[in-house]
Amino acid sequence: MVSDPISLFPCLDCGDITLVRDRRDHGRLSQVHQAITGAHEGNRVVADALCEYFTEARRQADAEEKRVRSLAQQARRAQLKRMPFEVYRLTSERQTKRTQALSRAGYRCQVCGQRDARLDVHHNTYERFGDEGIYDLVVLCERCQGLFHGVLEDAS
């Protein structure tokens, strides 16, 4: 037995009519419809207020947008990896990682704990240069960095 629809809601993209027979769906769609029609231009439309065609089209568009963003990020990481260090250190990505490392270390040298000295963010490894993780970096004061480099030079 099919009951008569209790409300008709137009799709906000194509205008097709959605028949609503369930009171819960009616309440939900009423709230969504009121929120969307009163929303400012540029706000995302809630998928429940769209017909199936546009809901699927938006899903596909969002997936494509995500794929394009991912490809752009991969290209940028590859570009960063090829940069000379002196150029890389001036990029916003490097500056962000530097700030994260300093914050994680509490703005102290991670070897001696000194806080009032000039701090440098040093690479533990250059394996992931340009795409390093936060734990690939260590915060050192000038003295500890000098000791660190001295140990490396003595070992070679």
C-alpha contacts under 8 A as a table, 3 or more apart, distances in Angstrom:
res1	aa1	res2	aa2	distance
3	S	21	R	7.02
4	D	21	R	6.81
5	P	8	L	7.17
5	P	19	L	5.66
5	P	20	V	5.38
5	P	21	R	4.51
6	I	19	L	7.70
6	I	20	V	5.97
6	I	21	R	5.26
6	I	22	D	7.45
6	I	23	R	7.70
6	I	26	H	7.69
7	S	19	L	6.23
7	S	20	V	5.30
7	S	21	R	7.02
7	S	26	H	6.86
8	L	17	I	6.14
8	L	18	T	5.71
8	L	19	L	5.00
8	L	20	V	6.20
9	F	17	I	5.51
9	F	18	T	5.10
9	F	19	L	6.67
9	F	20	V	7.53
9	F	29	L	7.86
9	F	49	A	7.96
10	P	14	C	7.89
10	P	15	G	4.83
10	P	16	D	5.35
10	P	17	I	4.37
10	P	18	T	5.99
10	P	49	A	7.96
11	C	14	C	5.62
11	C	15	G	4.55
11	C	16	D	5.23
11	C	17	I	6.17
11	C	18	T	6.91
11	C	49	A	5.96
11	C	50	L	4.64
11	C	51	C	5.43
12	L	15	G	5.87
12	L	49	A	6.48
12	L	50	L	5.82
13	D	50	L	6.58
13	D	51	C	7.94
13	D	54	F	7.08
14	C	51	C	7.73
14	C	54	F	7.89
16	D	51	C	7.00
18	T	51	C	7.21
20	V	23	R	7.88
20	V	25	D	6.65
20	V	26	H	6.05
21	R	25	D	7.61
21	R	26	H	7.39
22	D	25	D	5.31
22	D	26	H	6.13
23	R	26	H	4.85
23	R	27	G	6.18
24	R	27	G	5.19
24	R	28	R	6.19
25	D	28	R	5.05
25	D	29	L	5.88
26	H	29	L	5.22
26	H	30	S	5.91
27	G	30	S	5.09
27	G	31	Q	6.30
28	R	31	Q	5.31
28	R	32	V	6.20
29	L	32	V	4.94
29	L	33	H	5.77
29	L	48	D	7.24
29	L	49	A	6.58
30	S	33	H	5.12
30	S	34	Q	6.08
31	Q	34	Q	5.18
31	Q	35	A	6.05
32	V	35	A	5.10
32	V	36	I	6.01
32	V	46	V	7.12
32	V	48	D	7.83
32	V	49	A	6.79
33	H	36	I	5.20
33	H	37	T	5.95
33	H	49	A	6.60
34	Q	37	T	5.35
34	Q	38	G	6.05
35	A	38	G	5.30
35	A	39	A	5.89
36	I	39	A	4.82
36	I	45	V	6.53
36	I	46	V	7.57
39	A	43	N	6.71
40	H	43	N	6.03
45	V	49	A	7.49
46	V	49	A	5.89
46	V	50	L	7.43
47	A	50	L	5.30
47	A	55	T	5.62
48	D	51	C	7.73
48	D	55	T	7.87
50	L	53	Y	7.98
50	L	54	F	6.11
50	L	55	T	5.89
51	C	54	F	5.66
51	C	55	T	6.14
52	E	55	T	5.01
52	E	56	E	6.11
53	Y	56	E	5.43
53	Y	57	A	6.19
54	F	57	A	4.79
54	F	58	R	5.95
55	T	58	R	5.25
55	T	59	R	6.26
56	E	59	R	4.98
56	E	60	Q	6.19
57	A	60	Q	5.16
57	A	61	A	6.13
58	R	61	A	4.91
58	R	62	D	5.98
59	R	62	D	5.14
59	R	63	A	6.15
60	Q	63	A	5.05
60	Q	64	E	6.13
61	A	64	E	5.08
61	A	65	E	6.06
62	D	65	E	4.99
62	D	66	K	6.13
63	A	66	K	5.08
63	A	67	R	6.17
64	E	67	R	4.98
64	E	68	V	6.16
65	E	68	V	5.16
65	E	69	R	6.21
66	K	69	R	5.11
66	K	70	S	6.16
67	R	70	S	5.08
67	R	71	L	6.25
68	V	71	L	5.11
68	V	72	A	6.17
69	R	72	A	5.06
69	R	73	Q	6.18
70	S	73	Q	5.08
70	S	74	Q	6.23
71	L	74	Q	5.06
71	L	75	A	6.17
72	A	75	A	5.07
72	A	76	R	6.15
73	Q	76	R	5.04
73	Q	77	R	6.16
74	Q	77	R	5.14
74	Q	78	A	6.24
75	A	78	A	5.14
75	A	79	Q	6.17
76	R	79	Q	4.94
76	R	80	L	6.15
77	R	80	L	5.06
77	R	81	K	6.21
77	R	130	G	6.15
77	R	131	D	6.06
78	A	81	K	5.15
78	A	82	R	6.54
78	A	130	G	7.66
79	Q	82	R	5.38
79	Q	83	M	6.59
80	L	83	M	5.28
80	L	88	Y	6.52
80	L	129	F	7.88
80	L	130	G	4.80
80	L	131	D	7.58
81	K	128	R	7.92
81	K	129	F	5.75
81	K	130	G	4.46
81	K	131	D	7.16
82	R	130	G	7.97
83	M	87	V	6.25
83	M	88	Y	5.73
84	P	87	V	5.48
84	P	88	Y	6.14
85	F	88	Y	4.85
85	F	89	R	5.94
86	E	89	R	5.51
86	E	90	L	7.13
87	V	90	L	5.63
87	V	91	T	7.16
88	Y	91	T	5.44
88	Y	94	R	6.73
88	Y	130	G	7.54
89	R	94	R	5.64
89	R	95	Q	7.12
90	L	94	R	6.85
90	L	95	Q	7.03
91	T	94	R	5.38
91	T	95	Q	6.35
92	S	95	Q	4.96
92	S	96	T	6.06
93	E	96	T	5.18
93	E	97	K	6.32
94	R	97	K	5.12
94	R	98	R	6.03
94	R	130	G	7.87
95	Q	98	R	4.98
95	Q	99	T	6.18
96	T	99	T	5.19
96	T	100	Q	6.21
97	K	100	Q	5.00
97	K	101	A	6.11
97	K	134	I	6.78
98	R	101	A	5.15
98	R	102	L	6.21
98	R	121	V	6.18
99	T	102	L	5.13
99	T	103	S	6.07
100	Q	103	S	5.10
100	Q	104	R	6.04
100	Q	134	I	7.21
101	A	104	R	5.08
101	A	105	A	6.17
101	A	121	V	7.11
101	A	134	I	6.16
101	A	137	L	6.62
101	A	138	V	6.95
101	A	139	V	6.80
102	L	105	A	5.12
102	L	106	G	6.22
102	L	107	Y	4.99
102	L	108	R	7.43
102	L	121	V	7.38
102	L	139	V	6.40
103	S	106	G	5.03
103	S	107	Y	5.82
104	R	107	Y	7.61
105	A	108	R	5.76
105	A	109	C	7.22
105	A	110	Q	6.41
105	A	139	V	6.73
107	Y	115	R	6.29
107	Y	119	L	7.77
108	R	113	G	5.20
108	R	114	Q	5.41
108	R	115	R	4.43
108	R	116	D	7.92
108	R	119	L	7.42
108	R	139	V	7.16
108	R	140	L	7.69
108	R	141	C	7.88
109	C	112	C	5.73
109	C	113	G	4.63
109	C	114	Q	5.23
109	C	115	R	6.44
109	C	119	L	6.70
109	C	139	V	5.38
109	C	140	L	4.54
109	C	141	C	5.28
109	C	144	C	7.97
110	Q	113	G	5.63
110	Q	138	V	6.80
110	Q	139	V	5.57
110	Q	140	L	5.97
111	V	140	L	6.70
111	V	144	C	6.89
112	C	144	C	7.46
114	Q	117	A	6.48
114	Q	141	C	7.05
117	A	141	C	6.02
117	A	142	E	7.34
118	R	141	C	5.83
118	R	142	E	6.41
119	L	139	V	6.48
119	L	140	L	5.59
119	L	141	C	4.54
119	L	142	E	6.59
120	D	139	V	5.68
120	D	140	L	5.36
120	D	141	C	6.13
120	D	142	E	7.14
120	D	145	Q	7.86
121	V	137	L	6.30
121	V	138	V	5.64
121	V	139	V	4.54
121	V	140	L	6.32
122	H	137	L	5.52
122	H	138	V	5.18
122	H	139	V	6.07
122	H	140	L	6.85
122	H	145	Q	7.92
123	H	126	Y	6.44
123	H	136	D	5.90
123	H	137	L	4.63
123	H	138	V	6.32
124	N	136	D	5.26
124	N	137	L	5.58
124	N	138	V	6.53
125	T	128	R	7.29
125	T	129	F	7.79
125	T	136	D	6.16
125	T	137	L	7.89
126	Y	129	F	4.83
126	Y	132	E	7.94
127	E	132	E	7.96
128	R	131	D	5.23
128	R	132	E	4.77
128	R	133	G	7.74
129	F	132	E	5.46
132	E	135	Y	7.99
132	E	136	D	5.85
132	E	137	L	7.72
133	G	136	D	5.29
133	G	137	L	7.35
134	I	137	L	5.72
135	Y	138	V	7.19
140	L	143	R	7.90
140	L	144	C	5.80
140	L	145	Q	5.59
141	C	144	C	5.40
141	C	145	Q	6.05
142	E	145	Q	5.11
142	E	146	G	6.06
143	R	146	G	5.14
143	R	147	L	6.31
144	C	147	L	4.94
144	C	148	F	5.98
145	Q	148	F	4.88
145	Q	149	H	6.13
146	G	149	H	5.20
146	G	150	G	5.97
147	L	150	G	4.90
147	L	151	V	6.12
148	F	151	V	5.25
148	F	152	L	6.44
149	H	152	L	5.03
149	H	153	E	6.14
150	G	153	E	5.10
150	G	154	D	6.07
151	V	154	D	5.14
151	V	155	A	6.13
152	L	155	A	5.10
152	L	156	S	6.42
153	E	156	S	5.32
